[in-house]
């Protein structure tokens, strides 16, 4: 191997460092959403919002899940108000019991998510 093949120029060092940093940053940004919660953390008659889903317990022991994406304009639903959830972008309100619209501008209800229970842990995924 020649001496030039072993040397590291300033440009090569900066490029290599930047590439390593960018890869680590993108890997951190690409983590899976947290869509898991303990069943005991979901109040009866209410819901919790997670990264991409809403998990609700309309009646004791009955759990349901919906996408947290508002069907009106695609904003993330983040507000739980008792037995409803609200999209703060345009104030559409949905029932946690069946995902139906209480008030718009949304014209369609929430999209159901697949709910899985493993012991006390609940997790949901959107299709």
N, C-alpha and C positions, 0 to 999 in steps of 0.2 A: 504494500500500500504506500502511496506517495504521501509526502508531508502535507500537500494541499488537500488531500482527501480526508486527513485527520483534523485539519484546522477548522475552526468555527468562526466565520466572519460575524460581525455585529449584525448584519442584515439577516443571516441565517439564524442566529440566536433569537432575534426579535420575532422573526416569522415563526419559528418553532414554538416559542413561548406563547405567542398570540393564538396559534392553532390549538395548543394544549388547553389554554384558558377557554377558548370558544367551545371546544368539545365538552369540557367539564360544565360550562354554563348551560349548554343545550341539553346535556344529560339531566341536569338538575331541573330544568324547565319541563322536561318530558315525563315527570313523574306521574303516576296514575292518580286520578282523583280519589279523594277520600269519600267514599259512599258507604261507609260502614258505621254503625252506632249500636250501643247496647240497647236492648229492648227496654230496659228500665229508664233510659234517658228520653224515651218518646212518651210525652204526657198523654194520658187518656183524654180523648176529646180534642186533641190538638196534633201538632206535627213538629218536625225539625227539618231545617233545610241543610243539605250537605253540599258538596261541590257541584254535582250535576243532577242530583235527585232530591225529592222531598219524600220523607218517610213519615206516615201518619198512623195514628191509632184512634180511629173514630169511636170505637167502643172497646171496652177492656178486652185485651187479647186478640183483637182483630187489627192486623197491620196491613197497610196498603202503601204503594209507592208510585210516584209520578216523576216525570222529567221536570227539572226545575227551569226548563226553557219555556217562557211564555209563548203561547201559540199566536199571540197578536203580532208581536214585532221581534221575537227572538231574544228578548232581554232575559236576564237571570232573575228568577223569583227568589226573594230573600226575606220577605216579611211574613211572619206567622202571627195571626190575630185570632186567637181562640180556635174555633173550628173552621177557619178560612185561612188562605194564604193570599198575599197581595203582591203584584208586580209593581214596584215603585216607579217604573218608567212611565207607564200610562194609566196606572191605578186599576187594572183589571183585577177582579177578586174571584177566587175559586173555592168551592167547598172541598174540604179534605175527605169527606166520606165517599165521594164519587168523582171528584175532579171537575164537576160541572161549573159553568160560569154563573156567578152571582150577579156581577155587574161588569160591564165592558169598558173599553172598546173591544175586548176579545169576543169573538163570535163562536169559538169552539172551546171545548174543555181541555183540561190537561191531558197529555199523553201518558198512558200507563207505563210503568217501568216494571221490570221483572224483580220480584222480591224473593230473597233467600234468607231463611233463618237457620243458623247453626248454633244450637244451644241458646245462649242469651244474646248472641250477635245477629244483627240484621244487616243485610247488605242489599243493594239494588243496582241494577244496570239498565241502561236505556238501549234500545235496539238500534 
